[in-house]
């Protein structure tokens, strides 16, 4: 198991590198869009092109990795993401930018495969901690990436895209060189008694709403910051503070998971995220920074407990995480388009308030399912307790 633990850290490192590249381009994406003649609607459509590609590819990547092995799928996906980022670096028109962004999204669809591999390389009593480590790895990447992108933007607004390509390519080579375990050689993923391989529809709907809501922040944080008069470096600092809050929230997740039913913690995360987006809706630099940080922490808490519930009840983890990723991608596809139109016509306040409302809808669904005793979190929680016994 020591070897499996080492490989797990290799995969977590690959996730950090890839996320650094993904988030490094966020502070300058609006600059690229504007330089190519686009506006806030184009910004939303470009973000949706990425998530549409993820929506289509994530279940397919998960299905393929369950059959041919995690290693080849992870390497292929990270390599494709590198090609997409390089295409954005060289883009001379919006058509090229959309194609390149879609390629990066196709590669990004393999993140659930990395998550499944990390889970499979963990002992049953380590699986909750491993999911927290995976979330922390993504958070670390999001902390470092915007700082890197903001610093590189001082030299050239295109340099962060080149850095993203290099980081994703490095992650692909790193994981290929070290990770040689096939799914059959790894410990089996947890299986729920009497449950299928799919994800409970309630989780899919709530995860859709969560991502449609948070996509408002991801897609327009740089655009909104620019409209508030903030330079890319300060937008990068805001994103890094949000990422630091996301990493810190992992500690909150570990403290909460042993004390209450998972659905209560999902509800708490959604409530915090909704409050953060409502705060960001007030168009001042102070509320901008505050809302971004609070919303990021709430998103991590809600997502972590949804992932834990899915992992505890899945027969085929790669496919289940792919389905969950597809629901999230659908939310990130629909959210920026709708909210981009709202942002353009009415301004940032109604747009961010709509994001807060979507998170509140997810909160109401979880509360209603719990009170009607149809929540899927209770079987997952009892399974988790059986594993720890």
C-alpha positions as CSV (number, residue, x, y, z in Angstrom):
1,X,0.0,0.0,0.0
2,X,3.0,2.3,0.4
3,X,3.5,2.1,-3.3
4,X,-0.2,2.9,-3.9
5,X,0.1,5.9,-1.6
6,X,3.1,7.2,-3.6
7,X,1.2,6.8,-6.8
8,X,-1.7,8.6,-5.3
9,X,0.5,11.6,-4.5
10,X,1.8,11.5,-8.0
11,X,-1.8,11.9,-9.3
12,X,-2.5,14.6,-6.8
13,X,0.5,16.5,-8.0
14,X,-0.6,16.1,-11.6
15,X,-4.0,17.5,-10.6
16,X,-2.3,20.5,-9.0
17,X,-0.2,21.2,-12.2
18,X,-3.3,20.9,-14.4
19,X,-5.4,23.2,-12.2
20,X,-2.6,25.7,-12.1
21,X,-2.7,25.9,-15.8
22,X,-6.5,26.0,-15.9
23,X,-6.8,28.9,-13.4
24,X,-3.7,30.8,-14.7
25,X,-5.7,31.9,-17.8
26,X,-8.7,33.2,-15.9
27,X,-7.3,36.7,-15.1
28,X,-6.6,37.3,-18.7
29,X,-9.4,35.6,-20.6
30,X,-11.5,38.7,-20.7
31,X,-8.5,40.6,-22.1
32,X,-8.2,38.0,-24.8
33,X,-11.9,38.2,-25.6
34,X,-11.9,42.0,-25.8
35,X,-8.7,42.0,-28.0
36,X,-10.5,39.7,-30.5
37,X,-13.6,41.9,-30.5
38,X,-15.8,40.1,-28.1
39,X,-18.0,41.3,-25.2
40,X,-19.5,39.8,-22.0
41,X,-21.8,37.5,-24.1
42,X,-18.8,36.1,-26.0
43,X,-17.0,35.7,-22.6
44,X,-19.9,33.6,-21.4
45,X,-20.1,31.6,-24.6
46,X,-16.4,30.9,-24.5
47,X,-16.7,29.6,-20.9
48,X,-19.6,27.4,-22.1
49,X,-17.6,26.0,-25.0
50,X,-15.2,24.6,-22.4
51,X,-18.0,23.1,-20.2
52,X,-19.9,21.8,-23.2
53,X,-16.8,19.8,-24.2
54,X,-16.5,18.6,-20.6
55,X,-20.2,17.6,-20.6
56,X,-19.8,15.4,-23.6
57,X,-16.5,13.9,-22.7
58,X,-16.5,13.3,-19.0
59,X,-18.9,10.2,-19.0
60,X,-17.0,8.8,-22.0
61,X,-13.6,9.3,-20.3
62,X,-14.9,7.6,-17.2
63,X,-16.5,4.7,-19.1
64,X,-13.3,4.2,-21.1
65,X,-11.1,4.4,-18.0
66,X,-13.2,1.6,-16.3
67,X,-12.2,-0.6,-19.3
68,X,-8.8,0.3,-20.6
69,X,-7.2,1.7,-17.4
70,X,-6.8,5.1,-15.8
71,X,-3.2,5.7,-16.9
72,X,-3.8,6.1,-20.7
73,X,-7.0,8.1,-20.3
74,X,-5.4,10.5,-17.8
75,X,-2.3,11.1,-20.1
76,X,-4.5,11.6,-23.2
77,X,-6.8,14.1,-21.4
78,X,-4.0,16.2,-19.9
79,X,-2.2,16.2,-23.2
80,X,-5.3,17.4,-25.1
81,X,-5.7,20.2,-22.5
82,X,-2.2,21.3,-23.2
83,X,-3.0,21.5,-27.0
84,X,-6.1,23.6,-26.2
85,X,-4.2,26.1,-24.1
86,X,-1.5,26.4,-26.7
87,X,-4.2,27.1,-29.3
88,X,-5.5,30.0,-27.2
89,X,-2.0,31.4,-27.0
90,X,-1.8,31.5,-30.8
91,X,-5.4,32.5,-31.5
92,X,-5.9,35.3,-33.9
93,X,-9.7,35.3,-34.1
94,X,-12.7,34.2,-32.0
95,X,-13.2,31.0,-34.1
96,X,-9.8,29.7,-33.2
97,X,-10.3,30.7,-29.6
98,X,-13.5,28.7,-29.4
99,X,-12.0,25.6,-31.0
100,X,-9.0,25.8,-28.7
101,X,-11.2,26.3,-25.6
102,X,-13.3,23.3,-26.6
103,X,-10.1,21.1,-26.9
104,X,-9.0,22.2,-23.4
105,X,-12.5,21.3,-22.2
106,X,-12.3,17.8,-23.7
107,X,-9.0,17.3,-21.8
108,X,-10.5,18.7,-18.6
109,X,-13.1,16.0,-18.8
110,X,-10.6,13.5,-17.5
111,X,-10.4,15.1,-14.0
112,X,-13.0,12.6,-12.7
113,X,-10.7,9.8,-13.9
114,X,-7.9,11.2,-11.7
115,X,-10.4,11.5,-8.8
116,X,-11.5,7.8,-9.4
117,X,-7.8,6.7,-9.5
118,X,-7.0,8.5,-6.2
119,X,-10.0,6.8,-4.6
120,X,-9.1,3.3,-5.8
121,X,-5.5,3.7,-4.5
122,X,-6.8,4.4,-1.0
123,X,-7.8,2.0,1.8
124,X,-11.4,2.1,2.8
125,X,-10.7,4.1,5.9
126,X,-8.7,6.6,3.9
127,X,-11.3,7.3,1.2
128,X,-12.9,10.3,2.8
129,X,-9.5,11.8,3.5
130,X,-8.4,11.1,-0.1
131,X,-11.4,13.0,-1.5
132,X,-10.5,15.9,0.8
133,X,-6.9,15.7,-0.5
134,X,-8.1,15.7,-4.1
135,X,-10.2,18.8,-3.4
136,X,-7.2,20.4,-1.6
137,X,-5.0,19.6,-4.7
138,X,-7.5,21.5,-6.9
139,X,-7.6,24.3,-4.4
140,X,-3.8,24.6,-4.3
141,X,-3.8,24.8,-8.1
142,X,-6.4,27.5,-8.0
143,X,-4.3,29.4,-5.5
144,X,-1.1,29.3,-7.4
145,X,-2.6,29.6,-10.9
146,X,-4.1,33.1,-10.8
147,X,-1.0,34.5,-9.1
148,X,1.1,33.0,-11.9
149,X,-1.3,34.2,-14.6
150,X,-1.5,37.7,-13.0
151,X,2.3,38.0,-12.8
152,X,2.8,36.8,-16.3
153,X,0.2,39.2,-17.6
154,X,2.5,42.0,-16.7
155,X,4.9,40.7,-19.4
156,X,2.2,39.8,-22.0
157,X,-1.5,39.0,-21.7
158,X,-0.9,35.9,-23.8
159,X,1.9,34.4,-21.7
160,X,-0.5,32.8,-19.1
161,X,-2.0,30.6,-22.0
162,X,1.5,29.4,-22.9
163,X,2.2,28.6,-19.2
164,X,-1.0,26.7,-19.0
165,X,0.0,24.5,-22.0
166,X,3.4,23.8,-20.4
167,X,1.8,22.9,-17.0
168,X,-0.8,20.5,-18.5
169,X,1.9,18.9,-20.7
170,X,4.1,18.4,-17.7
171,X,1.3,16.8,-15.8
172,X,0.6,14.4,-18.6
173,X,4.2,13.3,-18.8
174,X,4.6,13.1,-15.1
175,X,1.5,10.9,-14.7
176,X,2.5,8.7,-17.6
177,X,6.0,8.1,-16.4
178,X,5.0,7.1,-12.8
179,X,1.4,5.9,-12.8
180,X,1.4,2.4,-14.2
181,X,-1.4,0.8,-12.2
182,X,-4.4,-0.6,-14.0
183,X,-7.8,-0.6,-12.3
184,X,-7.5,-4.4,-11.7
185,X,-4.3,-3.9,-9.8
186,X,-5.8,-1.3,-7.4
187,X,-8.0,-1.8,-4.4
188,X,-11.6,-2.0,-5.5
189,X,-13.8,1.0,-5.1
190,X,-16.6,0.8,-2.5
191,X,-19.9,-0.7,-3.5
192,X,-23.3,0.0,-2.0
193,X,-25.6,-2.8,-1.2
194,X,-28.6,-2.9,-3.6
195,X,-27.5,0.1,-5.5
196,X,-26.6,0.5,-9.2
197,X,-23.6,2.1,-10.7
198,X,-25.4,5.4,-11.4
199,X,-25.7,8.5,-9.3
200,X,-29.0,9.3,-7.5
201,X,-30.9,11.9,-9.6
202,X,-31.3,14.3,-6.7
203,X,-27.5,14.6,-6.5
204,X,-27.3,15.3,-10.2
205,X,-29.9,18.0,-10.0
206,X,-28.3,19.7,-7.0
207,X,-24.8,19.4,-8.5
208,X,-26.2,21.0,-11.7
209,X,-27.6,23.9,-9.8
210,X,-24.5,24.3,-7.7
211,X,-22.3,24.5,-10.8
212,X,-24.7,26.8,-12.7
213,X,-24.6,29.1,-9.8
214,X,-20.8,29.0,-9.2
215,X,-20.1,29.4,-13.0
216,X,-21.2,33.0,-12.6
217,X,-18.2,33.6,-10.5
218,X,-15.8,31.5,-12.6
219,X,-16.9,33.0,-15.9
220,X,-17.2,36.7,-14.9
221,X,-14.8,37.2,-12.0
222,X,-12.2,38.8,-14.4
223,X,-14.8,40.7,-16.4
224,X,-16.5,42.0,-13.3
225,X,-13.2,43.0,-11.8
226,X,-12.3,44.9,-14.9
227,X,-15.6,46.8,-14.8
228,X,-14.9,47.7,-11.2
229,X,-11.6,49.2,-12.3
230,X,-9.3,46.4,-11.0
231,X,-6.2,45.4,-13.0
232,X,-5.6,41.8,-13.9
233,X,-3.1,41.4,-11.1
234,X,-5.7,42.4,-8.5
235,X,-8.2,40.0,-10.1
236,X,-5.6,37.3,-9.8
237,X,-5.2,38.2,-6.1
238,X,-9.0,37.9,-5.6
239,X,-9.0,34.5,-7.2
240,X,-6.1,33.3,-5.1
241,X,-7.8,34.5,-1.9
242,X,-10.8,32.5,-3.0
243,X,-8.7,29.5,-3.7
244,X,-7.0,29.9,-0.3
245,X,-10.5,29.9,1.3
246,X,-11.3,26.7,-0.7
247,X,-8.2,25.0,0.7
248,X,-9.1,26.1,4.2
249,X,-12.6,24.7,3.7
250,X,-11.1,21.2,3.4
251,X,-10.4,21.4,7.1
252,X,-14.0,22.3,7.7
253,X,-15.1,19.3,5.6
254,X,-13.0,16.9,7.7
255,X,-14.4,18.3,10.9
256,X,-18.0,18.1,9.7
257,X,-18.0,14.6,8.1
258,X,-18.1,12.7,11.4
259,X,-20.7,14.8,13.2
260,X,-23.8,15.2,11.0
261,X,-25.6,13.6,8.0
262,X,-23.9,14.5,4.7
263,X,-27.0,16.2,3.3
264,X,-27.0,18.7,6.2
265,X,-23.4,19.6,5.2
266,X,-24.4,19.9,1.6
267,X,-27.1,22.2,2.6
268,X,-24.8,24.3,4.7
269,X,-22.3,24.6,1.8
270,X,-25.1,25.8,-0.6
271,X,-26.3,28.4,2.0
272,X,-22.8,29.8,2.4
273,X,-22.2,29.9,-1.4
274,X,-25.6,31.7,-2.0
275,X,-24.7,34.3,0.7
276,X,-21.3,34.9,-1.0
277,X,-22.8,35.4,-4.4
278,X,-25.4,37.8,-3.0
279,X,-22.6,39.8,-1.3
280,X,-20.6,39.9,-4.6
281,X,-23.7,41.3,-6.3
282,X,-23.1,44.7,-4.5
283,X,-20.7,46.4,-7.0
284,X,-17.8,47.6,-4.8
285,X,-14.3,46.3,-4.6
286,X,-14.8,45.3,-0.9
287,X,-17.9,43.3,-1.5
288,X,-16.3,41.8,-4.6
289,X,-13.4,40.4,-2.7
290,X,-15.6,39.3,0.3
291,X,-18.2,37.6,-1.9
292,X,-15.7,35.8,-4.0
293,X,-14.0,34.3,-0.9
294,X,-17.2,33.3,0.9
295,X,-18.8,31.7,-2.2
296,X,-15.6,29.7,-2.9
297,X,-15.6,28.2,0.6
298,X,-19.3,27.3,0.3
299,X,-18.8,25.6,-3.1
300,X,-16.0,23.4,-1.8
301,X,-18.1,22.3,1.3
302,X,-21.1,21.4,-0.8
303,X,-19.1,19.7,-3.6
304,X,-17.0,17.7,-1.2
305,X,-19.9,16.0,0.5
306,X,-21.7,15.4,-2.8
307,X,-18.6,13.6,-4.1
308,X,-18.2,11.6,-0.9
309,X,-21.8,10.4,-1.1
310,X,-21.4,9.4,-4.8
311,X,-18.1,7.6,-4.1
312,X,-19.6,5.7,-1.2
313,X,-22.5,4.4,-3.2
314,X,-20.9,3.7,-6.7
315,X,-20.2,0.3,-8.2
316,X,-18.1,1.8,-11.0
317,X,-16.5,4.9,-9.7
318,X,-15.1,6.2,-13.1
319,X,-18.5,6.1,-14.7
320,X,-20.3,7.6,-11.6
321,X,-17.9,10.5,-11.3
322,X,-18.2,11.0,-15.1
323,X,-22.0,11.3,-14.7
324,X,-21.6,13.7,-11.8
325,X,-19.0,15.8,-13.8
326,X,-21.4,15.8,-16.8
327,X,-24.2,17.3,-14.6
328,X,-21.7,19.9,-13.3
329,X,-20.6,20.7,-16.8
330,X,-24.2,21.1,-18.0
331,X,-24.6,23.7,-15.2
332,X,-21.4,25.5,-16.1
333,X,-22.7,25.4,-19.7
334,X,-26.1,26.9,-19.1
335,X,-25.1,29.3,-16.3
336,X,-22.6,31.6,-18.1
337,X,-24.8,32.0,-21.2
338,X,-27.9,33.0,-19.3
339,X,-26.0,35.2,-16.8
340,X,-23.9,36.7,-19.5
341,X,-27.0,38.0,-21.2
342,X,-28.3,39.2,-17.9
343,X,-25.0,40.9,-17.1
344,X,-25.0,42.7,-20.5
345,X,-28.6,43.9,-20.3
346,X,-29.1,44.7,-16.6
347,X,-25.6,44.7,-15.1
348,X,-23.7,42.6,-12.6
349,X,-26.0,42.9,-9.6
350,X,-29.0,41.0,-11.1
351,X,-26.6,38.5,-12.7
352,X,-25.0,37.6,-9.4
353,X,-28.3,37.6,-7.6
354,X,-29.5,35.0,-10.1
355,X,-26.5,32.9,-9.2
356,X,-27.3,33.2,-5.5
357,X,-30.9,32.1,-6.3
358,X,-29.8,29.0,-8.1
359,X,-27.7,27.9,-5.1
360,X,-30.7,28.6,-2.9
361,X,-32.8,26.3,-5.1
362,X,-30.4,23.5,-4.5
363,X,-30.5,24.2,-0.8
364,X,-34.3,24.0,-0.8
365,X,-34.2,20.7,-2.8
366,X,-31.9,19.1,-0.2
367,X,-34.0,20.4,2.7
368,X,-37.2,19.2,1.1
369,X,-35.8,15.7,0.3
370,X,-34.5,15.4,3.9
371,X,-37.8,16.3,5.5
372,X,-39.7,13.9,3.1
373,X,-37.2,11.2,4.1
374,X,-36.2,10.6,0.5
375,X,-32.7,12.0,0.7
376,X,-30.0,9.7,-0.7
377,X,-27.4,10.9,1.8
378,X,-28.5,8.6,4.6
379,X,-27.7,5.3,2.8
380,X,-24.3,6.7,1.8
381,X,-23.6,7.8,5.3
382,X,-24.4,4.3,6.7
383,X,-22.2,2.8,4.1
384,X,-19.4,5.1,5.2
385,X,-19.9,4.1,8.8
386,X,-19.7,0.4,7.8
387,X,-16.4,1.0,6.0
388,X,-14.9,2.6,9.2
389,X,-16.1,-0.1,11.5
